[in-house]
C-alpha cells in the first residue's frame, strides 16, 4: 500500500474516514475490519450505497421492510455497487407515546448524522409510516448526499360482513358507530381484526400515502413508486430499480439540493391539493423546504391549492383506497392529468426533468374513476384552505374536502378542553351540555406543549353521537391523522403554550368560522382579551432529555415545527 496521499476526492469506502490523525492508518484499519466481514479488494473498490433500514417489531407497517432491504441490495449489486444497510429508529404512530410527531425531528437528525458519519456515495432511504418519510426527506435535504426514496407501500383492504374496509378512515367510522351505541362489543372486535389485512401503511390517503406521493412530486422517488401495495411484485421491482439507480447517482452526483428547488415544492402543493391529501403534509413540506433553504409560507400554500381541484377519489376525501389509486395508474397518471399546472423545470432522481417525465406519462384510462379528469373533478378547487383571524393570526388549516359543507360558515359558543387528556376524561360528560352548535376547542396540544399529537379530531360527545350527530366544528393547535375527517380546524398558530389566542378562550366565547372568507375569529372585546392575557402564565417545560430540547427549540406549525437550529433560516 502506498503511503502517498491521493489528491483525488475520496469515494466509496474511503469517504468520511475515522479521525486518528493519520489518514492512511484510517484506511488501513477500515479495510482490516471489513476483511473480517468477508470483503476483499474487489468489493471495496466499488461505489458504496447506504440503505436506511427502518425495520422494527414496533412498526407493523414496516413488517416486510427486510424484504425491501434485500431487493434494494440486489439492485445495488446488479449495478456494480456495494450495499451497506444500517438501522435507524423507526417511529410507528400507533405504538408511540404521546405521538410520533414529537420524534420526527429526532429521526431527521439521527438519519442526517448517520449519512454524514458513515462512508456512502449515495443512499436509499426506506420509510413508510407517517413520520419516517418526512424525517428522511428532511435528512436528505440537510446531508445532501445523492438520495433515492423508497416506501413500504400501502396495505391492501380487508372486509367485514361483505363490506370492504381498510385502516384507518374506516377505523374511525366504526369507532364512532360503537361510541354511538349502534355497534356492540362483539361487532367492534370483529372489525378490529379485519381493518389491517396486510403489512403496509394505511390503505387510504392518510399522511403516509400522501407523503409517498409527494416524494414522487418532489422528484426524490423513481416514477410509480408511491402506489404499489406492500409485498407486491411491483413494490419489490421498484426497490430493485431504486438500488440500481442509486449506483448511477453516485457517479452523477445528482444531489437533493439539485432537486429540492422552489418549483419542486410548488409542484408538491399542487399534487397535495389534487390528492385531497393529509393536512400534515403542509407542516412536513414547510420543514423539508426549510432544510433546503426555502421558506414555504402558508399564504403560498393557500394561493397554489386554491387553483387545483381534488382529482383522487380516495378516503377520507373520497370513497376508494390506495390499491384503487395504484390500479388506476398512480402518480404518473395523476401528474399527467395535472400537466398544465405543473412546472416542468425541476430535475428528478431518475435523471429526467418533471417536464420530460410528463411527456411520456400514461394516459388516464376512461375505465376508472379513482383518478378523475380535470374537467370532471371529485371536488372543486380549494380542498385545502388556510385560515387567519384573531384566533389564528399566523394561520390555521382546514381540509375542506373532508368537511361538512353546512359547517363551513358557522358561529357558536366555545367549549374549551385544556389538553388531549382533558378531552378523554370530559368529552362525554352530559353536565357540559354540549349541543351541535358548540365549537369544541382543544388547546395545549401544539408543538411546544405536547409535541403536536393527532388529537385535533375530537370525538363527538357520545350522547350527541347517539342522536345522529356526526360532525361539529372543532378548533385546536393540534394535528389530526390524514385518515380523519370532519369540520376540523388545525395547527392554530401561535399555539396556546406560547401565548397564542387559543390560550385566552373561555367557555361560552363566540367563535366564528368562515371558510369562504378564510377567517377564524374569536368574538371577544380587545379589552377583555388584554385582561385575560395579563393573568395568563405559560406552562412549565419538560424537565430533561429530548422533550426539553424539543420544547426549547421547536418552531411553530406554520414554520414546519422543525428545530430552529436545524432549519436553514434567513433570519
Secondary structure, DSSP 8 states (H G I E B T S, - for coil): ---S---S---GGGSS---SS-HHHHHHHHHHHHHTTT--HHHHTS-EEEEEE---TT-GGGTTHHHHHHHHHHHHHHTT-EEEEEE-----STTSSS-THHHHHHHHHHHHHHHHHS--SEEEEEE-SHHHHHHHHHHHHHH---EEEEE--B---EEETTEEE-TTHHHHHHHHHHHTTSS-HHHHHHHHTTS--SSSB-SSSSHHHHHHHHHHHHT-S-TTTTTS-TT-HHHHHHHHHHHHHHHHHHHHT--HHHH--HHHHHHHHHHHHHHT--THHHHHHHHHHHHTT----HHHHHHHHTT--B-B-BTTTSSB-HHHHHHTTHHHHHHHHTTTTS-S--B-TTSSBHHHHHHT-----TT--SB--TTS-SB-S-SEEEEEETTEEEEEEEEGGGS-GGGSEEEEEEEEESSHHHHHHHTT-GGG---TTSEEEE-S-SHHHHS--S--S----HHHHTTT-----EEESS---TT--SSEEEEEES-GGGT-GGGG--TT-EEEEETTTTEEEE---HHHHHHHHHH--------SHHHHHHHHHB--GGGTS-BTTTS----
